[in-house]
Amino acid sequence: MSELLDRRAIRLDEKAGSKEEAIRLTGAALVEIGAAEPGYVDTMLAREKSISTYVGEGVAIPHGTLDGKALVKRDALAVLRFPAGVDWDGERVSVCVGIAAAGDGHVELLAALAEILLDADDARALREAAEADTVINLLGRIEGNPE
């Protein structure tokens, strides 16, 4: 999974006043690294309106709608950490893992991220990561696991 994670899309000291702002920042990171067209961010916001992307353990995984797939140039991840937290419909989110996936790759990515979140120590390490290498190592560890 770490090959999908461009170091430029790991931002560990972000601030957002709302979940919408957090999603916009996460989507902007995917656009800035060339993984998606700017319109993809709107599909991420649309997805959030239809179903929350909060997955527990202080983590949300915003991603676009099916219509947004046409705006994806390449599969990629963005990891943004919000140390002060963001209110996500009553839950406190400190990490957004944005996903841009053209095909069905997002299903695999969501399953792999779920592995991390099911481990309390790994989930805490992700929430508390202060360096990009920590995020890369954490996400890279699950690549070798059988699917």
CNS distance restraints for C-alpha pairs under 8 A (distance, minus, plus):
assign (resid   1 and name CA) (resid   5 and name CA) 7.17 0.50 0.50
assign (resid   1 and name CA) (resid 109 and name CA) 7.52 0.50 0.50
assign (resid   1 and name CA) (resid 139 and name CA) 6.28 0.50 0.50
assign (resid   1 and name CA) (resid 140 and name CA) 5.72 0.50 0.50
assign (resid   1 and name CA) (resid 142 and name CA) 7.41 0.50 0.50
assign (resid   1 and name CA) (resid 143 and name CA) 5.69 0.50 0.50
assign (resid   2 and name CA) (resid 136 and name CA) 5.87 0.50 0.50
assign (resid   2 and name CA) (resid 137 and name CA) 7.78 0.50 0.50
assign (resid   2 and name CA) (resid 139 and name CA) 5.89 0.50 0.50
assign (resid   2 and name CA) (resid 140 and name CA) 4.75 0.50 0.50
assign (resid   2 and name CA) (resid 143 and name CA) 7.73 0.50 0.50
assign (resid   4 and name CA) (resid  75 and name CA) 6.53 0.50 0.50
assign (resid   4 and name CA) (resid  76 and name CA) 4.52 0.50 0.50
assign (resid   4 and name CA) (resid  77 and name CA) 5.73 0.50 0.50
assign (resid   5 and name CA) (resid   9 and name CA) 6.92 0.50 0.50
assign (resid   5 and name CA) (resid  10 and name CA) 7.73 0.50 0.50
assign (resid   5 and name CA) (resid  76 and name CA) 6.03 0.50 0.50
assign (resid   5 and name CA) (resid  77 and name CA) 5.14 0.50 0.50
assign (resid   5 and name CA) (resid  78 and name CA) 6.50 0.50 0.50
assign (resid   5 and name CA) (resid 136 and name CA) 7.26 0.50 0.50
assign (resid   6 and name CA) (resid  10 and name CA) 7.17 0.50 0.50
assign (resid   6 and name CA) (resid  33 and name CA) 7.38 0.50 0.50
assign (resid   6 and name CA) (resid  76 and name CA) 7.63 0.50 0.50
assign (resid   6 and name CA) (resid  77 and name CA) 7.45 0.50 0.50
assign (resid   6 and name CA) (resid  78 and name CA) 7.52 0.50 0.50
assign (resid   7 and name CA) (resid 132 and name CA) 6.70 0.50 0.50
assign (resid   8 and name CA) (resid  29 and name CA) 7.83 0.50 0.50
assign (resid   8 and name CA) (resid  33 and name CA) 7.00 0.50 0.50
assign (resid   9 and name CA) (resid  29 and name CA) 5.37 0.50 0.50
assign (resid   9 and name CA) (resid  30 and name CA) 6.73 0.50 0.50
assign (resid   9 and name CA) (resid  33 and name CA) 6.88 0.50 0.50
assign (resid   9 and name CA) (resid  77 and name CA) 7.32 0.50 0.50
assign (resid   9 and name CA) (resid  78 and name CA) 4.73 0.50 0.50
assign (resid   9 and name CA) (resid  79 and name CA) 6.28 0.50 0.50
assign (resid   9 and name CA) (resid  80 and name CA) 7.67 0.50 0.50
assign (resid  10 and name CA) (resid  78 and name CA) 5.87 0.50 0.50
assign (resid  10 and name CA) (resid  79 and name CA) 4.82 0.50 0.50
assign (resid  10 and name CA) (resid  80 and name CA) 5.90 0.50 0.50
assign (resid  10 and name CA) (resid 132 and name CA) 6.05 0.50 0.50
assign (resid  10 and name CA) (resid 135 and name CA) 7.87 0.50 0.50
assign (resid  11 and name CA) (resid  79 and name CA) 6.30 0.50 0.50
assign (resid  11 and name CA) (resid  80 and name CA) 4.75 0.50 0.50
assign (resid  11 and name CA) (resid  81 and name CA) 6.26 0.50 0.50
assign (resid  11 and name CA) (resid 132 and name CA) 7.67 0.50 0.50
assign (resid  12 and name CA) (resid  79 and name CA) 7.62 0.50 0.50
assign (resid  12 and name CA) (resid  80 and name CA) 5.51 0.50 0.50
assign (resid  12 and name CA) (resid  81 and name CA) 4.38 0.50 0.50
assign (resid  12 and name CA) (resid  82 and name CA) 6.82 0.50 0.50
assign (resid  12 and name CA) (resid  83 and name CA) 7.81 0.50 0.50
assign (resid  12 and name CA) (resid 129 and name CA) 7.16 0.50 0.50
assign (resid  12 and name CA) (resid 130 and name CA) 6.08 0.50 0.50
assign (resid  12 and name CA) (resid 131 and name CA) 7.15 0.50 0.50
assign (resid  12 and name CA) (resid 132 and name CA) 7.52 0.50 0.50
assign (resid  13 and name CA) (resid  80 and name CA) 7.59 0.50 0.50
assign (resid  13 and name CA) (resid  81 and name CA) 5.84 0.50 0.50
assign (resid  13 and name CA) (resid  82 and name CA) 5.94 0.50 0.50
assign (resid  13 and name CA) (resid  83 and name CA) 6.40 0.50 0.50
assign (resid  13 and name CA) (resid 130 and name CA) 7.95 0.50 0.50
assign (resid  14 and name CA) (resid  80 and name CA) 6.72 0.50 0.50
assign (resid  14 and name CA) (resid  81 and name CA) 5.95 0.50 0.50
assign (resid  14 and name CA) (resid  82 and name CA) 4.93 0.50 0.50
assign (resid  14 and name CA) (resid  83 and name CA) 7.17 0.50 0.50
assign (resid  15 and name CA) (resid  22 and name CA) 7.76 0.50 0.50
assign (resid  15 and name CA) (resid  82 and name CA) 5.60 0.50 0.50
assign (resid  15 and name CA) (resid  83 and name CA) 7.59 0.50 0.50
assign (resid  15 and name CA) (resid  84 and name CA) 7.11 0.50 0.50
assign (resid  15 and name CA) (resid  85 and name CA) 7.94 0.50 0.50
assign (resid  16 and name CA) (resid  21 and name CA) 5.56 0.50 0.50
assign (resid  16 and name CA) (resid  22 and name CA) 5.33 0.50 0.50
assign (resid  16 and name CA) (resid  82 and name CA) 7.27 0.50 0.50
assign (resid  16 and name CA) (resid  86 and name CA) 6.46 0.50 0.50
assign (resid  17 and name CA) (resid  21 and name CA) 6.48 0.50 0.50
assign (resid  17 and name CA) (resid  22 and name CA) 7.64 0.50 0.50
assign (resid  17 and name CA) (resid  86 and name CA) 6.62 0.50 0.50
assign (resid  18 and name CA) (resid  22 and name CA) 6.31 0.50 0.50
assign (resid  18 and name CA) (resid  86 and name CA) 6.03 0.50 0.50
assign (resid  18 and name CA) (resid  87 and name CA) 6.32 0.50 0.50
assign (resid  18 and name CA) (resid  88 and name CA) 7.53 0.50 0.50
assign (resid  19 and name CA) (resid  23 and name CA) 6.08 0.50 0.50
assign (resid  19 and name CA) (resid  86 and name CA) 6.21 0.50 0.50
assign (resid  19 and name CA) (resid  87 and name CA) 6.42 0.50 0.50
assign (resid  19 and name CA) (resid  88 and name CA) 5.64 0.50 0.50
assign (resid  20 and name CA) (resid  24 and name CA) 6.18 0.50 0.50
assign (resid  20 and name CA) (resid  45 and name CA) 6.87 0.50 0.50
assign (resid  21 and name CA) (resid  25 and name CA) 6.17 0.50 0.50
assign (resid  22 and name CA) (resid  26 and name CA) 6.14 0.50 0.50
assign (resid  22 and name CA) (resid  86 and name CA) 7.53 0.50 0.50
assign (resid  22 and name CA) (resid  96 and name CA) 7.57 0.50 0.50
assign (resid  23 and name CA) (resid  27 and name CA) 5.99 0.50 0.50
assign (resid  23 and name CA) (resid  41 and name CA) 7.59 0.50 0.50
assign (resid  23 and name CA) (resid  44 and name CA) 7.06 0.50 0.50
assign (resid  23 and name CA) (resid  45 and name CA) 6.81 0.50 0.50
assign (resid  23 and name CA) (resid  62 and name CA) 6.52 0.50 0.50
assign (resid  23 and name CA) (resid  96 and name CA) 7.76 0.50 0.50
assign (resid  23 and name CA) (resid  98 and name CA) 7.97 0.50 0.50
assign (resid  24 and name CA) (resid  28 and name CA) 5.94 0.50 0.50
assign (resid  24 and name CA) (resid  41 and name CA) 6.17 0.50 0.50
assign (resid  24 and name CA) (resid  45 and name CA) 7.73 0.50 0.50
assign (resid  25 and name CA) (resid  29 and name CA) 6.34 0.50 0.50
assign (resid  26 and name CA) (resid  30 and name CA) 6.76 0.50 0.50
assign (resid  26 and name CA) (resid  62 and name CA) 7.87 0.50 0.50
assign (resid  26 and name CA) (resid  78 and name CA) 6.44 0.50 0.50
assign (resid  26 and name CA) (resid  79 and name CA) 7.33 0.50 0.50
assign (resid  26 and name CA) (resid  80 and name CA) 6.40 0.50 0.50
assign (resid  26 and name CA) (resid  96 and name CA) 6.93 0.50 0.50
assign (resid  26 and name CA) (resid  97 and name CA) 7.52 0.50 0.50
assign (resid  26 and name CA) (resid  98 and name CA) 5.76 0.50 0.50
assign (resid  27 and name CA) (resid  31 and name CA) 6.32 0.50 0.50
assign (resid  27 and name CA) (resid  40 and name CA) 7.22 0.50 0.50
assign (resid  27 and name CA) (resid  41 and name CA) 4.97 0.50 0.50
assign (resid  27 and name CA) (resid  44 and name CA) 7.31 0.50 0.50
assign (resid  27 and name CA) (resid  78 and name CA) 7.95 0.50 0.50
assign (resid  27 and name CA) (resid  98 and name CA) 6.67 0.50 0.50
assign (resid  28 and name CA) (resid  32 and name CA) 5.96 0.50 0.50
assign (resid  28 and name CA) (resid  38 and name CA) 7.40 0.50 0.50
assign (resid  28 and name CA) (resid  41 and name CA) 6.97 0.50 0.50
assign (resid  29 and name CA) (resid  33 and name CA) 6.42 0.50 0.50
assign (resid  29 and name CA) (resid  78 and name CA) 6.31 0.50 0.50
assign (resid  30 and name CA) (resid  34 and name CA) 6.57 0.50 0.50
assign (resid  30 and name CA) (resid  35 and name CA) 5.39 0.50 0.50
assign (resid  30 and name CA) (resid  36 and name CA) 6.02 0.50 0.50
assign (resid  30 and name CA) (resid  76 and name CA) 7.17 0.50 0.50
assign (resid  30 and name CA) (resid  77 and name CA) 7.07 0.50 0.50
assign (resid  30 and name CA) (resid  78 and name CA) 6.10 0.50 0.50
assign (resid  30 and name CA) (resid  98 and name CA) 7.51 0.50 0.50
assign (resid  30 and name CA) (resid  99 and name CA) 7.97 0.50 0.50
assign (resid  30 and name CA) (resid 100 and name CA) 7.12 0.50 0.50
assign (resid  31 and name CA) (resid  35 and name CA) 5.66 0.50 0.50
assign (resid  31 and name CA) (resid  36 and name CA) 4.86 0.50 0.50
assign (resid  31 and name CA) (resid  37 and name CA) 5.87 0.50 0.50
assign (resid  31 and name CA) (resid  38 and name CA) 5.87 0.50 0.50
assign (resid  34 and name CA) (resid  73 and name CA) 7.07 0.50 0.50
assign (resid  34 and name CA) (resid  74 and name CA) 7.88 0.50 0.50
assign (resid  35 and name CA) (resid  72 and name CA) 6.04 0.50 0.50
assign (resid  35 and name CA) (resid  73 and name CA) 5.04 0.50 0.50
assign (resid  35 and name CA) (resid  74 and name CA) 4.97 0.50 0.50
assign (resid  35 and name CA) (resid  75 and name CA) 6.52 0.50 0.50
assign (resid  35 and name CA) (resid  76 and name CA) 6.12 0.50 0.50
assign (resid  35 and name CA) (resid 100 and name CA) 6.79 0.50 0.50
assign (resid  36 and name CA) (resid  40 and name CA) 6.22 0.50 0.50
assign (resid  36 and name CA) (resid  71 and name CA) 5.65 0.50 0.50
assign (resid  36 and name CA) (resid  72 and name CA) 4.28 0.50 0.50
assign (resid  36 and name CA) (resid  73 and name CA) 5.12 0.50 0.50
assign (resid  36 and name CA) (resid  74 and name CA) 6.99 0.50 0.50
assign (resid  36 and name CA) (resid 100 and name CA) 6.82 0.50 0.50
assign (resid  37 and name CA) (resid  71 and name CA) 5.21 0.50 0.50
assign (resid  37 and name CA) (resid  72 and name CA) 6.37 0.50 0.50
assign (resid  37 and name CA) (resid  73 and name CA) 7.23 0.50 0.50
assign (resid  38 and name CA) (resid  42 and name CA) 7.99 0.50 0.50
assign (resid  38 and name CA) (resid  71 and name CA) 7.98 0.50 0.50
assign (resid  39 and name CA) (resid  43 and name CA) 6.96 0.50 0.50
assign (resid  39 and name CA) (resid  68 and name CA) 7.86 0.50 0.50
assign (resid  39 and name CA) (resid  71 and name CA) 6.87 0.50 0.50
assign (resid  40 and name CA) (resid  44 and name CA) 6.42 0.50 0.50
assign (resid  40 and name CA) (resid  64 and name CA) 6.46 0.50 0.50
assign (resid  40 and name CA) (resid  68 and name CA) 5.56 0.50 0.50
assign (resid  40 and name CA) (resid  71 and name CA) 5.68 0.50 0.50
assign (resid  40 and name CA) (resid  72 and name CA) 7.17 0.50 0.50
assign (resid  41 and name CA) (resid  45 and name CA) 6.46 0.50 0.50
assign (resid  41 and name CA) (resid  64 and name CA) 7.28 0.50 0.50
assign (resid  42 and name CA) (resid  46 and name CA) 6.18 0.50 0.50
assign (resid  42 and name CA) (resid  64 and name CA) 7.86 0.50 0.50
assign (resid  43 and name CA) (resid  47 and name CA) 6.11 0.50 0.50
assign (resid  43 and name CA) (resid  63 and name CA) 7.72 0.50 0.50
assign (resid  43 and name CA) (resid  64 and name CA) 4.67 0.50 0.50
assign (resid  43 and name CA) (resid  65 and name CA) 5.40 0.50 0.50
assign (resid  43 and name CA) (resid  67 and name CA) 7.35 0.50 0.50
assign (resid  43 and name CA) (resid  68 and name CA) 5.47 0.50 0.50
assign (resid  44 and name CA) (resid  48 and name CA) 6.41 0.50 0.50
assign (resid  44 and name CA) (resid  62 and name CA) 6.12 0.50 0.50
assign (resid  44 and name CA) (resid  63 and name CA) 5.00 0.50 0.50
assign (resid  44 and name CA) (resid  64 and name CA) 3.99 0.50 0.50
assign (resid  44 and name CA) (resid  65 and name CA) 6.48 0.50 0.50
assign (resid  44 and name CA) (resid  68 and name CA) 7.85 0.50 0.50
assign (resid  45 and name CA) (resid  49 and name CA) 6.43 0.50 0.50
assign (resid  45 and name CA) (resid  64 and name CA) 7.50 0.50 0.50
assign (resid  46 and name CA) (resid  50 and name CA) 6.55 0.50 0.50
assign (resid  46 and name CA) (resid  64 and name CA) 7.42 0.50 0.50
assign (resid  46 and name CA) (resid  65 and name CA) 6.97 0.50 0.50
assign (resid  47 and name CA) (resid  51 and name CA) 6.16 0.50 0.50
assign (resid  47 and name CA) (resid  52 and name CA) 7.65 0.50 0.50
assign (resid  47 and name CA) (resid  53 and name CA) 7.99 0.50 0.50
assign (resid  47 and name CA) (resid  62 and name CA) 7.77 0.50 0.50
assign (resid  47 and name CA) (resid  63 and name CA) 6.99 0.50 0.50
assign (resid  47 and name CA) (resid  64 and name CA) 5.84 0.50 0.50
assign (resid  47 and name CA) (resid  65 and name CA) 5.38 0.50 0.50
assign (resid  48 and name CA) (resid  52 and name CA) 5.06 0.50 0.50
assign (resid  48 and name CA) (resid  53 and name CA) 6.16 0.50 0.50
assign (resid  48 and name CA) (resid  62 and name CA) 7.15 0.50 0.50
assign (resid  53 and name CA) (resid  60 and name CA) 5.28 0.50 0.50
assign (resid  53 and name CA) (resid  61 and name CA) 5.27 0.50 0.50
assign (resid  53 and name CA) (resid  62 and name CA) 5.46 0.50 0.50
assign (resid  53 and name CA) (resid  63 and name CA) 7.87 0.50 0.50
assign (resid  54 and name CA) (resid  58 and name CA) 7.80 0.50 0.50
assign (resid  54 and name CA) (resid  59 and name CA) 6.08 0.50 0.50
assign (resid  54 and name CA) (resid  60 and name CA) 4.04 0.50 0.50
assign (resid  54 and name CA) (resid  61 and name CA) 6.39 0.50 0.50
assign (resid  54 and name CA) (resid  62 and name CA) 8.00 0.50 0.50
assign (resid  54 and name CA) (resid  88 and name CA) 7.28 0.50 0.50
assign (resid  54 and name CA) (resid  93 and name CA) 7.73 0.50 0.50
assign (resid  55 and name CA) (resid  59 and name CA) 5.88 0.50 0.50
assign (resid  55 and name CA) (resid  60 and name CA) 5.51 0.50 0.50
assign (resid  55 and name CA) (resid  61 and name CA) 7.02 0.50 0.50
assign (resid  56 and name CA) (resid  60 and name CA) 7.28 0.50 0.50
assign (resid  56 and name CA) (resid 117 and name CA) 7.62 0.50 0.50
assign (resid  57 and name CA) (resid 117 and name CA) 6.59 0.50 0.50
assign (resid  57 and name CA) (resid 123 and name CA) 6.52 0.50 0.50
assign (resid  57 and name CA) (resid 124 and name CA) 7.88 0.50 0.50
assign (resid  58 and name CA) (resid  91 and name CA) 7.44 0.50 0.50
assign (resid  58 and name CA) (resid  92 and name CA) 5.77 0.50 0.50
assign (resid  58 and name CA) (resid  93 and name CA) 4.26 0.50 0.50
assign (resid  58 and name CA) (resid  94 and name CA) 5.42 0.50 0.50
assign (resid  58 and name CA) (resid  95 and name CA) 6.44 0.50 0.50
assign (resid  58 and name CA) (resid 127 and name CA) 7.14 0.50 0.50
assign (resid  59 and name CA) (resid  93 and name CA) 5.37 0.50 0.50
assign (resid  59 and name CA) (resid  94 and name CA) 6.26 0.50 0.50
assign (resid  59 and name CA) (resid  95 and name CA) 4.89 0.50 0.50
assign (resid  59 and name CA) (resid  96 and name CA) 5.82 0.50 0.50
assign (resid  59 and name CA) (resid  97 and name CA) 7.46 0.50 0.50
assign (resid  59 and name CA) (resid 127 and name CA) 7.67 0.50 0.50
assign (resid  60 and name CA) (resid  93 and name CA) 6.56 0.50 0.50
assign (resid  60 and name CA) (resid  95 and name CA) 6.45 0.50 0.50
assign (resid  60 and name CA) (resid  96 and name CA) 4.89 0.50 0.50
assign (resid  60 and name CA) (resid  97 and name CA) 6.38 0.50 0.50
assign (resid  61 and name CA) (resid  96 and name CA) 5.63 0.50 0.50
assign (resid  61 and name CA) (resid  97 and name CA) 4.78 0.50 0.50
assign (resid  61 and name CA) (resid  98 and name CA) 5.53 0.50 0.50
assign (resid  61 and name CA) (resid  99 and name CA) 7.04 0.50 0.50
assign (resid  62 and name CA) (resid  96 and name CA) 6.90 0.50 0.50
assign (resid  62 and name CA) (resid  97 and name CA) 6.59 0.50 0.50
assign (resid  62 and name CA) (resid  98 and name CA) 5.03 0.50 0.50
assign (resid  62 and name CA) (resid  99 and name CA) 6.54 0.50 0.50
assign (resid  63 and name CA) (resid  98 and name CA) 5.79 0.50 0.50
assign (resid  63 and name CA) (resid  99 and name CA) 4.99 0.50 0.50
assign (resid  63 and name CA) (resid 100 and name CA) 6.38 0.50 0.50
assign (resid  64 and name CA) (resid  68 and name CA) 5.27 0.50 0.50
assign (resid  64 and name CA) (resid  69 and name CA) 7.14 0.50 0.50
assign (resid  64 and name CA) (resid  99 and name CA) 7.69 0.50 0.50
assign (resid  64 and name CA) (resid 100 and name CA) 7.15 0.50 0.50
assign (resid  65 and name CA) (resid  69 and name CA) 7.06 0.50 0.50
assign (resid  68 and name CA) (resid  72 and name CA) 7.00 0.50 0.50
assign (resid  69 and name CA) (resid 100 and name CA) 7.81 0.50 0.50
assign (resid  69 and name CA) (resid 101 and name CA) 6.53 0.50 0.50
assign (resid  69 and name CA) (resid 102 and name CA) 4.75 0.50 0.50
assign (resid  69 and name CA) (resid 103 and name CA) 7.07 0.50 0.50
assign (resid  70 and name CA) (resid 102 and name CA) 6.78 0.50 0.50
assign (resid  71 and name CA) (resid 102 and name CA) 7.90 0.50 0.50
assign (resid  72 and name CA) (resid 100 and name CA) 6.11 0.50 0.50
assign (resid  72 and name CA) (resid 101 and name CA) 6.33 0.50 0.50
assign (resid  72 and name CA) (resid 102 and name CA) 5.38 0.50 0.50
assign (resid  73 and name CA) (resid 102 and name CA) 7.21 0.50 0.50
assign (resid  74 and name CA) (resid 100 and name CA) 7.19 0.50 0.50
assign (resid  74 and name CA) (resid 101 and name CA) 6.73 0.50 0.50
assign (resid  74 and name CA) (resid 102 and name CA) 6.60 0.50 0.50
assign (resid  75 and name CA) (resid  99 and name CA) 7.56 0.50 0.50
assign (resid  75 and name CA) (resid 100 and name CA) 5.23 0.50 0.50
assign (resid  75 and name CA) (resid 101 and name CA) 4.44 0.50 0.50
assign (resid  75 and name CA) (resid 102 and name CA) 6.22 0.50 0.50
assign (resid  75 and name CA) (resid 105 and name CA) 7.50 0.50 0.50
assign (resid  76 and name CA) (resid  99 and name CA) 6.09 0.50 0.50
assign (resid  76 and name CA) (resid 100 and name CA) 5.24 0.50 0.50
assign (resid  76 and name CA) (resid 101 and name CA) 6.69 0.50 0.50
assign (resid  77 and name CA) (resid  97 and name CA) 6.64 0.50 0.50
assign (resid  77 and name CA) (resid  98 and name CA) 5.49 0.50 0.50
assign (resid  77 and name CA) (resid  99 and name CA) 4.83 0.50 0.50
assign (resid  77 and name CA) (resid 100 and name CA) 6.37 0.50 0.50
assign (resid  78 and name CA) (resid  96 and name CA) 7.84 0.50 0.50
assign (resid  78 and name CA) (resid  97 and name CA) 5.57 0.50 0.50
assign (resid  78 and name CA) (resid  98 and name CA) 4.86 0.50 0.50
assign (resid  78 and name CA) (resid  99 and name CA) 6.66 0.50 0.50
assign (resid  79 and name CA) (resid  95 and name CA) 6.99 0.50 0.50
assign (resid  79 and name CA) (resid  96 and name CA) 5.79 0.50 0.50
assign (resid  79 and name CA) (resid  97 and name CA) 4.55 0.50 0.50
assign (resid  79 and name CA) (resid  98 and name CA) 6.32 0.50 0.50
assign (resid  80 and name CA) (resid  95 and name CA) 5.68 0.50 0.50
assign (resid  80 and name CA) (resid  96 and name CA) 5.21 0.50 0.50
assign (resid  80 and name CA) (resid  97 and name CA) 6.49 0.50 0.50
assign (resid  81 and name CA) (resid  94 and name CA) 5.59 0.50 0.50
assign (resid  81 and name CA) (resid  95 and name CA) 4.42 0.50 0.50
assign (resid  81 and name CA) (resid  96 and name CA) 6.44 0.50 0.50
assign (resid  81 and name CA) (resid 127 and name CA) 7.07 0.50 0.50
assign (resid  81 and name CA) (resid 129 and name CA) 7.93 0.50 0.50
assign (resid  82 and name CA) (resid  86 and name CA) 6.93 0.50 0.50
assign (resid  82 and name CA) (resid  93 and name CA) 7.54 0.50 0.50
assign (resid  82 and name CA) (resid  94 and name CA) 4.69 0.50 0.50
assign (resid  82 and name CA) (resid  95 and name CA) 5.99 0.50 0.50
assign (resid  83 and name CA) (resid  94 and name CA) 5.88 0.50 0.50
assign (resid  84 and name CA) (resid  94 and name CA) 7.11 0.50 0.50
assign (resid  85 and name CA) (resid  92 and name CA) 5.78 0.50 0.50
assign (resid  85 and name CA) (resid  93 and name CA) 5.33 0.50 0.50
assign (resid  85 and name CA) (resid  94 and name CA) 4.55 0.50 0.50
assign (resid  86 and name CA) (resid  92 and name CA) 5.59 0.50 0.50
assign (resid  86 and name CA) (resid  93 and name CA) 5.10 0.50 0.50
assign (resid  86 and name CA) (resid  94 and name CA) 6.38 0.50 0.50
assign (resid  87 and name CA) (resid  91 and name CA) 5.74 0.50 0.50
assign (resid  87 and name CA) (resid  92 and name CA) 5.05 0.50 0.50
assign (resid  87 and name CA) (resid  93 and name CA) 6.42 0.50 0.50
assign (resid  88 and name CA) (resid  92 and name CA) 5.97 0.50 0.50
assign (resid  88 and name CA) (resid  93 and name CA) 6.30 0.50 0.50
assign (resid  94 and name CA) (resid 127 and name CA) 6.15 0.50 0.50
assign (resid  95 and name CA) (resid 126 and name CA) 7.56 0.50 0.50
assign (resid  95 and name CA) (resid 127 and name CA) 5.93 0.50 0.50
assign (resid  99 and name CA) (resid 106 and name CA) 6.89 0.50 0.50
assign (resid 100 and name CA) (resid 106 and name CA) 7.50 0.50 0.50
assign (resid 101 and name CA) (resid 105 and name CA) 5.77 0.50 0.50
assign (resid 101 and name CA) (resid 106 and name CA) 5.51 0.50 0.50
assign (resid 104 and name CA) (resid 108 and name CA) 7.54 0.50 0.50
assign (resid 105 and name CA) (resid 109 and name CA) 6.32 0.50 0.50
assign (resid 106 and name CA) (resid 110 and name CA) 5.92 0.50 0.50
assign (resid 107 and name CA) (resid 111 and name CA) 6.25 0.50 0.50
assign (resid 108 and name CA) (resid 112 and name CA) 6.20 0.50 0.50
assign (resid 109 and name CA) (resid 113 and name CA) 6.08 0.50 0.50
assign (resid 110 and name CA) (resid 114 and name CA) 6.05 0.50 0.50
assign (resid 111 and name CA) (resid 115 and name CA) 6.54 0.50 0.50
assign (resid 112 and name CA) (resid 116 and name CA) 6.94 0.50 0.50
assign (resid 112 and name CA) (resid 142 and name CA) 6.90 0.50 0.50
assign (resid 113 and name CA) (resid 117 and name CA) 6.38 0.50 0.50
assign (resid 113 and name CA) (resid 139 and name CA) 7.82 0.50 0.50
assign (resid 114 and name CA) (resid 118 and name CA) 6.02 0.50 0.50
assign (resid 115 and name CA) (resid 119 and name CA) 6.75 0.50 0.50
assign (resid 116 and name CA) (resid 122 and name CA) 5.49 0.50 0.50
assign (resid 116 and name CA) (resid 123 and name CA) 5.85 0.50 0.50
assign (resid 116 and name CA) (resid 139 and name CA) 7.92 0.50 0.50
assign (resid 117 and name CA) (resid 122 and name CA) 6.61 0.50 0.50
assign (resid 117 and name CA) (resid 123 and name CA) 4.75 0.50 0.50
assign (resid 118 and name CA) (resid 123 and name CA) 7.22 0.50 0.50
assign (resid 119 and name CA) (resid 123 and name CA) 6.04 0.50 0.50
assign (resid 120 and name CA) (resid 124 and name CA) 6.07 0.50 0.50
assign (resid 121 and name CA) (resid 125 and name CA) 6.10 0.50 0.50
assign (resid 122 and name CA) (resid 126 and name CA) 6.20 0.50 0.50
assign (resid 122 and name CA) (resid 138 and name CA) 7.38 0.50 0.50
assign (resid 123 and name CA) (resid 127 and name CA) 6.27 0.50 0.50
assign (resid 124 and name CA) (resid 128 and name CA) 6.01 0.50 0.50
assign (resid 125 and name CA) (resid 129 and name CA) 5.73 0.50 0.50
assign (resid 126 and name CA) (resid 134 and name CA) 7.89 0.50 0.50
assign (resid 126 and name CA) (resid 135 and name CA) 6.48 0.50 0.50
assign (resid 126 and name CA) (resid 138 and name CA) 7.45 0.50 0.50
assign (resid 129 and name CA) (resid 134 and name CA) 6.04 0.50 0.50
assign (resid 129 and name CA) (resid 135 and name CA) 6.50 0.50 0.50
assign (resid 130 and name CA) (resid 134 and name CA) 7.40 0.50 0.50
assign (resid 131 and name CA) (resid 135 and name CA) 7.04 0.50 0.50
assign (resid 132 and name CA) (resid 136 and name CA) 6.24 0.50 0.50
assign (resid 133 and name CA) (resid 137 and name CA) 5.92 0.50 0.50
assign (resid 134 and name CA) (resid 138 and name CA) 6.04 0.50 0.50
assign (resid 135 and name CA) (resid 139 and name CA) 6.11 0.50 0.50
assign (resid 136 and name CA) (resid 140 and name CA) 5.74 0.50 0.50
assign (resid 137 and name CA) (resid 141 and name CA) 6.06 0.50 0.50
assign (resid 138 and name CA) (resid 142 and name CA) 7.59 0.50 0.50
assign (resid 139 and name CA) (resid 143 and name CA) 7.60 0.50 0.50
